[in-house]
Amino acid sequence: MAFEGVVEIAHAFDITPAADNKILRLNFIEGQLVDKGDLLVEFDPRFISLDADYAAAAENKAKAQLSLARDKLERLERLKENNTISVADYLTAVHDMQVAEADLELARITRRRAEILLEDQKLYAPFSGQMSSPKANEGADVEVGEDSAIGTIYRLDPINVRFDFPVAMLISRMQSGAIDREILKKLRIELQLPDGSIYEHTGRALSARPYINEATQMGTIIAQFPNPNYILRPGLRVTLRRAAE
C-alpha cells in the first residue's frame, strides 16, 4: 500500500546576536547552500573589543590587589608569631585577602565573558544546510530578544517526510501487535519521486503524532531519510511504501 507524503525540514537553527550591536556584513542570501563553519554574519567589533580590553585591565588590577593583600597577610603572620599585632588586625588582613581572591575570580569571569562576546561578533554556520532570506540589512542595529533572528539555516540532511495513515489500519496493526516501538524502529520505507523514479535511500519511521485528525480520521507518521545530495526539498510531494525486506 502506498501513501502520499510531503517533505519537511527536520532541523532549523536561528542565527541570532549574542549582544546588542550593528551588523557589519551579511555573507549569505536567500537559498544559499552553506557548509558547517561558513562565516554568515559579522558585527561591528569595536565596542565589544573595548569591553574585553577593560575586563582584561580589571583582571590585572585584581591580581595586583590580591598580591598586596597576600604580602600584607604574610607580614602580619610573622608579627602574630611574636604577639606584636592584635587579633583584630590579623583577622582583618585575612578577610581582605579573601575579598581580593573573590574579586580576582569575578574579574576572570568578567574577562572570559567579554572574550566570548568578542568571539561571537562573527557567527558561523553550525551545520551544513540552506539559508533563509536575511531578516535584517547590513548597517542595522540589532538587539538580543525573542525576534532577534538575522536568518535561519535549515538542515537538509537528514530530512523528514510527513504522511497520513488511515486510523482503521493503524488500530488493526496495533491490536495485532504489528506496530510497536521496536517494529517502528526497524521499519524501512521506500520513497517514489514525482518523476516516478525510486529514491536511492530508504528511510525509517521516526515518530507518530499523538492525535488523530477528526475530519479525515487519519493519523500522521514522520519518516526520516538521508539526503546527502539535497534531492529532497521541503514541500516536495512524494509517495511512500514499505521497502522490501
Phi, psi and omega in degrees: 000138182252153180226143177276138181222168180231134179286137180226156175294137177271329185205133176230151183222125178279135176269111187232153178285150176271344180206158176300132181191181179253135178286123179270312180215142169250126185249029177212157175231169182300132177084357183293133174275130182233156176257156176305130179095353177294140179285124184254316186222139173236132178257162175293115187272359192299308185289322178294324178295320177296321177299320179294319178296318179298317180295322178294319178295320179296324178293317178298321178297318180295323176298317180296319180294323177293321179298317178296317181295322180292317178298318180297317181295321179297320178295317181291330177295322177293319178292326180297324179298331180264005180057039181254004174229161179279156176298323181298317179296320181294315180295326176296320179294321176298315179298317181298322179290321178297320177295318180296322177296317179294320179297322179293318179297318177297319179296322178295318178296317180296319178296316181296320178298318179295322179294320178296317178298323179294319177297326183281007175281357169233124182252131185244157178293124181285342177201169178285143181176203183235141186268148168282179172288148176299141180259006176209165182251161173300137182092351181283143172275128180241149181237150176289131180174184184296325184252038186263006182297131178269338179184173179229136175254133182251125176282127181256352180219111002283176180222153184259155172229126179260131176218151182267147187229129181301133182299320182301316179292322180298313181296318180300316181290324179293320180294328179275357180081011183283341179238115170211183187301316183290319181292319177300321181296325183272347184294125177255138186239134178262147184234132177252129182279165182302334180276004178093349180282156179268129179297140189290340182250139172272158180242183179225151176290124184266314181195164174240132179294144190283357183237159179251137177293118185296323184285317186262346184055044177241142171264167182236131177243140176254122176250153181236138183232143168297146182215054188297332181260007178059032177291319179277126180235149181306135180095345180292132177268132184224171177243136182239147173208162179292131181287149178296142180292000000 
